[in-house]
Amino acid sequence: MDHSKGKMLAWVFASYVVAVLALTLTLASNPLMERRSFLKEPGLDFTSETEEEYQARIALALQQTADAAFEDYADQFLSKLKLVAHDGTIKNELNNEYDYRQLPDFAAISHIPDRKKAFFDYLRPAVEYQNQLIRERRVILKGIEIFIANGGQLSSAQQRYMKQMRKRYRIDKSLTDEEAIPVLMRRMDTIPVSMVLAQAAIESAWGQSRFAREANNLFGQWCFRPGCGIVPNSRPAGKTYEVKAFDSVDQGIAAYFQNINAFHRYSEIRDIREAARAAGKPLKGYDMVAGLQAYSTRGDEYIRELRAMIRGNKLE
């Protein structure tokens, strides 16, 4: 690396550390601050793989400084600042404008276009927030990938981070960390906002379904432990599943992201996304919903309805 590039990296690193400290102090004094300002954290709004690689090298510089520096970046950003719990769910409200502890009464909005707009406006920040968290995790993971490629031995903080991500995304335990990283990068990726909003609208009847109102479940996600959710009135005899109950709307959205990105039944979505990445194309919900065949017994009809929802409501 030449002298000018070295000075640039040092300057960016110093600026980043200052930003980290400022963000820590701000959130500590006002934990319910509007989360949109956190979404604008310097350097994390990626538009290309090249920028992501560059930010990975900044993450690498943080990792090389000391264990504590990496812990500040990986653990404190995502957990100790009370933004995200260790299981990936959001702990506090995303911002002061919307309350994500319980859905608004969308049925009270009689004008249908206004109801649709209110529904999408309410959910969009929470969906974008989940994507932002994934981008941050990808930065850290790329930094670890570079670190390993350069012959580095993972620190205890790095090892802990890898263990956490491998568990979250259901990575085969027989793989080494080096082998696991490409698999993680395939699963730990963003989901088009249009796809999430379209599914939420259809699955929850625009936030008016029983499961949306009583369980903060916008996506019809199931669980199988007695008492984990709400028993559907139409559940066949002998079946034990329930529709999972969430403490907040954003917790349900986080679980949806986890489901789409880690569950084997949705591997086709990840294939479509990976192909788009490889071709340098933007991720489009209209294309990716083709991988949701297993989400509904309606199959192709369900895919057509999702695409009509995306186009009809100009979601992308």
N, C-alpha and C positions, 0 to 999 in steps of 0.2 A: 504494500500500500504506500503511495507516494506521500510527501510531506503535506500537501494541500488537503488530500483526502483524510489524512490523519488528524489535521487541525479541525476539519469539518466534523468528523465523527466525535472528537473530543468536545466540540462546542455543542453538538446536538445532545450528547450524553449529559453534559452539565445542565443544559436547559431542561432536559427530561427530569433529572433529579430534583431541580427546583420546582417543576410542575407537580411532581409526586408529593413533595413536602407541602406545597400550597394546597393541593387537593385534600391531603390528609387533614390539615388544620381546618379547612373550610367545612368539610363534612363532619368533623368531630364537633364543631360548634353549631352546625345546623344540619342534623342528619336527615331532615325532611326537605332539604333544598331541592329545587327542580332538577330532575335527573337529566334533562336534556343537556345541561351544561357539562355533565360527565360524559355524555355521548360525544361531545366535541373535544375530548381529550386530544392533545396534539399528537399527530402522527398515526392515529389509529383509524382514520377514515380512509380505508384503502380504496384505490380505484384500479390498481393493476397488480399483477404478481410481482413486478419489479419493485414497487414500493413496499410490498409486504416483505420481500427478501431484505430490503434495506433496513426496515424496522426490526427484522429478526436479528440483524447484526447489532443493533442498539440493545436488544434484549440480551444478546450474548455478552456485550460489554458489561451489562449489569450483573450477569451471572458470574463473570470472571472477577469482579471486584471483591465480592465476599459472599458467604452464605447468607448473611443478614440482608444484603442488598437484593438478592434474588427472592428471599422470603417477602420483603416489602413489595416487590413487583408481583409475584405470583399469589401469595397468600393474603397479604394485607389488602391489595386492590380488590380481590374477589371475595374475601370473607371478613377480615378484621374491620373493614370500613362499614360493615353491616349492610352492604349492598346485596350480597349473595351468600346463601348458606352453603355448607360444604357439599350438600346434595345437589347444588345448582339452582335452587329455587331462590326467588327474590324475597328478601326479608321485609323491606319497607316499601312504602308507596314509591312509584317511579317518579312522580312529580307532584306538585301541589294542586294542579288543575284537576286531575282525575283521581278518584279513590278506587283502588283495585281490590279492596277487601270484599266487595260485593257488587254485582252487576247493577247498573241503573235500570229503572223500569222503562224499557224501550217500548213496551206495549202502550204506554201512556202517550206516546208520540203518534198522533192519529194520521198525520200526513206522511205517507209511505216514503217519498224521497227524503224527507227530513229524518225519518227513522233510520233509513239506510246510512245516511251521512253520519248521523250521531253514532251508530254502531261502529262504522269503520274508523271514525275519528277517535273513538274511545280506545279501540284495540291497537291501532297502529303504533303508538309509542311503546307499548309493552312488547310488541312483536319486534320492532326495531332494536329494542334493548337486548333481547335475547341474541339477536344477530351480532350486536356489538360485543357481547361477552364472548361469543364464539370467535370473533376476530382476534380478541385479546389472547385467548387460549392458543390460537394458531400461531400468533407471534411468538409466544413463549415456547411452543413446541418446535417451531422452526429454529429458534435459538439453540435449543437442546440438540436438534439434529445437526446443526453446524458444529456445535461443541463436540459431539461424538465423532463426527467426520474428521475433526482436527486432532483426534486422539485423546481428547479430554476424558477424565474420570468423573462421573456424575457426583455432585455433592449430595449431602443428605437431603437438602431442600429440593434439588432436582429429582432425586429418586422418589421423594414423597409426592411430588407433583405428577411424575409419570405413573405412580401407583394409583393415584386418585383418578387420573384420566383413563387409564386402562380399565379400571373398574366401571367407571361411568359409561364408557362406550363398549363394554363387553368384548375386550380384546383377549384373544387366545393366550392363556397363561404360559403355553410352551414357547412363545415367541420372546426373543430378547428385546430389550428396549429399542435397539437399532432396527430390528425387524418390525417392531410394533408401530414405529412412527409413521410409515407410509399408510398403514391401515387406519391409524388414528386420523391422519390428515384427510383421508377419504370420508370418514364418518363425521368428524368434527368440522363441519362446514355449515355455511349459512343456508337458510331456506328463503326463497322469494316471499316477500311480504304479501304479494298478490295471492299466492297459493294458500297461505295461512288464513288470510281474511276470507277467502272464498269458502274454504272448508268450515271455518267458524260460523259463517252465515248459514250454510246449508245444514250443518250438523246440529246447530242450536236454534234453528228457526228464527234467525236474527236476534238471538239472545232471549227468546221468549219460551223456550222449552222448559219442562219441569227440571231437567238435570242442570240446565244453565242457571236457573233461578235458585234452586235449592242446594246445588253442589258446586257451583262455579266451574262446571264442566261444559266447555263449549264444543268439545270434539268427540263426545261419546266414548271416552276411554274407559275400559273395563279394569276391574281388579278382582282378586279371587280369595281374599281373606275375609271371613265373616265380619260384617260391621265396617268394612272399609269404604262403603259408599251407600248408594240407594238401590234397592231391589226394583228392577223394572216390573211394571204391572204385567207385561207380556212375556216375562221370562218363562220358558218351557219347564215343565215338571222335571225334576232330576238335575237341573242345571244349578250351578252355585255362584256364577259370576254376579257382580254388582257393577253399577256405574259409579266410578270412583268419585269421592267427594274431596274437594280441595279447600284449603283454608282461605284462599284468595284467587282472584281471576288470574293474576300473573303466575301463580304457582301452577295452575292448570296449563298455561301456555308453555311454561318451562318443561312440564312433563310431556307435552305434545312434541316439542323439539327433540327431547330425549328419545321418544318413541320412534319418530321418523328417522332419526340419525343412527340409532343403535339396533333396532329390532330387525331380525333377519327377513321378515316378510316385506320390508320396504327397500330391499337391496337394489331394486330396479331404479328407484328414485336416485340412489347414490350413483348408479351407473350413468344415468342421464346427466347428472351434475358433473361427474368426473369427465365425461366426454366433452361437455361444454367448456370446462376449465382447460382441458388439453388443447381445444381448438381456439382458445382465447375469446370465447363468446360470453356474453352476459348471461347470468342465470335467469331464466324466464319461467314463471309459474305455469304459464300456458303449456309449456313443453314438459315440465317436471311432473305435472299431475298424471301423466301417462303411467307413472309408476305406482299409482294408488289403486290398482286393480284389487289388491287384497284388503283394502280398507272397507269396502262395502260389498255386500252380496249382489249389488246391482251392476257391478262390473263396468262394462263400456258405457252404459247409460249414466253411471255416476261420473265418469270422466267427462262425458259430454256436458253434463250439468255444471260441473266445475268450470269448464272452459267457457260456457255461456255466461256464468257468473262473472268471470274475470273480464270478458269482453264487454258484456252488457253494462257493467259498472265501472268500466275504464280503470281497472286496478293496475294496469301496466301499459 
